[in-house]
Amino acid sequence: MGSMSIWHWLIVLVVVMLVFGTKKISGMGSDIGKAVKGFKDGVKGDEDKPGVVVPPSQVADKSTIDVETKEKSKF
């Protein structure tokens, strides 16, 4: 009685499909897949990509960080 049987999970699945619809659920699944793929690519890093070279004129020294700021809109 304390554990969830297969029938409980099927009822939960049917209720979720009725509430959200199959199109929205598949859209969420593809979005999660894209996010995981983007995360894996980000963790892998840029060292695997040949041809990406930082020009030496942009690197002042290793302790300097060059950033650009954007003005925040008040609206």
C-alpha positions as CSV (number, residue, x, y, z in Angstrom):
1,M,0.0,0.0,0.0
2,G,2.9,2.3,0.6
3,S,4.5,1.8,-2.8
4,M,3.2,3.1,-6.1
5,S,2.1,0.3,-8.5
6,I,2.1,0.6,-12.3
7,W,-1.6,1.4,-12.2
8,H,-1.0,4.5,-10.0
9,W,1.7,5.7,-12.5
10,L,-0.6,5.1,-15.5
11,I,-3.3,7.2,-13.8
12,V,-0.9,10.0,-13.1
13,L,0.4,9.9,-16.7
14,V,-3.2,10.1,-18.0
15,V,-4.0,13.1,-15.8
16,V,-0.8,14.9,-16.8
17,M,-1.5,14.3,-20.4
18,L,-5.1,15.7,-20.0
19,V,-3.9,18.7,-18.1
20,F,-0.9,19.7,-20.3
21,G,-1.6,18.0,-23.6
22,T,0.8,15.8,-25.6
23,K,2.1,18.7,-27.8
24,K,3.2,20.8,-24.8
25,I,4.8,17.7,-23.1
26,S,6.8,16.9,-26.2
27,G,7.8,20.5,-26.5
28,M,9.1,20.6,-23.0
29,G,11.0,17.3,-23.6
30,S,12.7,18.8,-26.7
31,D,13.6,22.0,-24.8
32,I,15.1,20.0,-22.0
33,G,17.1,17.9,-24.5
34,K,18.4,21.1,-26.2
35,A,19.4,22.5,-22.8
36,V,21.3,19.3,-21.8
37,K,23.1,19.3,-25.2
38,G,24.0,23.0,-24.8
39,F,25.3,22.3,-21.3
40,K,27.4,19.4,-22.5
41,D,28.9,21.5,-25.3
42,G,29.6,24.3,-22.8
43,V,31.3,21.9,-20.4
44,K,33.3,20.4,-23.2
45,G,34.9,23.8,-23.8
46,D,36.5,25.6,-26.7
47,E,39.8,23.7,-26.7
48,D,38.2,21.0,-28.9
49,K,37.3,23.5,-31.6
50,P,40.3,24.2,-34.0
51,G,40.4,27.6,-35.6
52,V,39.2,29.6,-32.7
53,V,42.2,31.8,-31.9
54,V,42.2,34.9,-29.7
55,P,44.2,37.6,-31.3
56,P,47.1,38.7,-29.1
57,S,46.1,42.4,-29.4
58,Q,43.0,41.8,-27.4
59,V,44.8,40.1,-24.4
60,A,46.4,42.7,-22.3
61,D,47.5,40.5,-19.4
62,K,46.0,37.6,-17.5
63,S,44.7,39.7,-14.6
64,T,42.7,42.1,-16.8
65,I,39.1,41.3,-17.8
66,D,37.6,43.4,-20.6
67,V,33.8,43.6,-20.6
68,E,31.1,45.7,-22.3
69,T,28.2,47.1,-20.4
70,K,24.7,47.9,-21.6
71,E,22.4,50.5,-20.1
72,K,19.4,49.0,-18.5
73,S,16.0,50.3,-19.7
74,K,13.8,51.8,-17.1
75,F,10.6,50.5,-18.7
